[in-house]
């Protein structure tokens, strides 16, 4: 998915985005995505929907136990 970089936003705008994201339990990036999608009249996709899509795409594959890998890495 392409990225968009927005430079020189006013500090008050950034603070408003941060507060709004916290209030809605989202990251600032997710909040900005939602705001842009809503403004452009497109249906925003929730984080839960994205997570389900990823889980479905990865189903049926063998995955390592990440907790085990973290323990091994920390014991070095």
DRENVEXKE-354155 format. One record per residue (C-alpha): x, y, z. Coordinates in nm, 3 decimals. Each point is the difference from the previous one (the first is absolute). Example, Ala and Ser with C-alpha at 12.3 -4.5 7.8 and 13.67 -1.06 7.14 Angstrom:
<zases>
+---------+---------+---------+
|    east |   north |      up |
+---------+---------+---------+
|   1.230 |  -0.450 |   0.780 |
|   0.137 |   0.344 |  -0.066 |
+---------+---------+---------+
</zases>
This chain:
<zases>
+---------+---------+---------+
|    east |   north |      up |
+---------+---------+---------+
|   0.000 |   0.000 |   0.000 |
|   0.144 |   0.342 |  -0.087 |
|   0.105 |   0.244 |   0.270 |
|  -0.073 |   0.370 |   0.028 |
|   0.222 |   0.241 |   0.190 |
|  -0.148 |   0.330 |   0.116 |
|   0.253 |   0.261 |   0.107 |
|  -0.031 |   0.321 |   0.198 |
|  -0.322 |  -0.073 |   0.187 |
|  -0.076 |   0.251 |   0.271 |
|   0.082 |  -0.124 |   0.350 |
|  -0.362 |   0.061 |   0.106 |
|  -0.122 |  -0.229 |  -0.278 |
|   0.240 |  -0.274 |   0.110 |
|  -0.115 |   0.036 |   0.362 |
|  -0.366 |  -0.014 |  -0.104 |
|   0.068 |  -0.315 |  -0.203 |
|   0.187 |  -0.157 |   0.291 |
|  -0.281 |   0.074 |   0.246 |
|  -0.266 |  -0.122 |  -0.241 |
|   0.193 |  -0.322 |  -0.062 |
|   0.036 |  -0.065 |   0.374 |
|  -0.370 |   0.068 |   0.059 |
|  -0.091 |  -0.247 |  -0.275 |
|   0.254 |  -0.264 |   0.104 |
|   0.192 |   0.021 |  -0.327 |
|   0.349 |   0.092 |  -0.108 |
|   0.045 |   0.340 |  -0.161 |
|   0.063 |  -0.175 |  -0.331 |
|  -0.328 |  -0.193 |   0.026 |
|  -0.182 |   0.320 |   0.096 |
|   0.138 |   0.188 |  -0.301 |
|  -0.090 |  -0.291 |  -0.231 |
|  -0.355 |   0.003 |   0.133 |
|  -0.036 |   0.378 |  -0.031 |
|   0.124 |   0.001 |  -0.358 |
|  -0.222 |  -0.294 |  -0.096 |
|  -0.305 |   0.161 |   0.159 |
|   0.069 |   0.335 |  -0.166 |
|   0.039 |  -0.160 |  -0.341 |
|  -0.328 |  -0.184 |   0.045 |
|   0.149 |  -0.346 |   0.012 |
|  -0.086 |  -0.256 |   0.258 |
|   0.285 |  -0.028 |   0.248 |
|   0.128 |  -0.344 |   0.089 |
|   0.037 |  -0.061 |   0.372 |
|   0.315 |  -0.143 |   0.153 |
|  -0.198 |  -0.312 |   0.096 |
|  -0.098 |  -0.059 |  -0.364 |
|   0.362 |   0.040 |  -0.110 |
|   0.111 |  -0.245 |   0.271 |
|  -0.260 |  -0.256 |  -0.114 |
|   0.117 |   0.036 |  -0.361 |
|   0.362 |  -0.058 |   0.101 |
|  -0.096 |  -0.297 |   0.217 |
|  -0.198 |  -0.151 |  -0.289 |
|   0.288 |   0.056 |  -0.244 |
|   0.242 |  -0.173 |   0.238 |
|  -0.228 |  -0.289 |   0.098 |
|   0.113 |  -0.349 |  -0.086 |
|   0.367 |   0.092 |   0.025 |
|   0.245 |  -0.116 |   0.262 |
|   0.115 |   0.276 |   0.235 |
|   0.267 |   0.000 |   0.266 |
|  -0.081 |   0.082 |   0.361 |
|   0.106 |   0.363 |   0.035 |
|   0.005 |  -0.022 |   0.381 |
|   0.253 |  -0.283 |  -0.023 |
|   0.214 |   0.200 |  -0.243 |
|  -0.009 |   0.304 |   0.231 |
|   0.105 |  -0.209 |   0.300 |
|   0.289 |  -0.147 |  -0.199 |
|   0.111 |   0.343 |  -0.113 |
|  -0.018 |   0.147 |   0.352 |
|   0.205 |  -0.285 |   0.145 |
|   0.300 |   0.086 |  -0.222 |
+---------+---------+---------+
</zases>
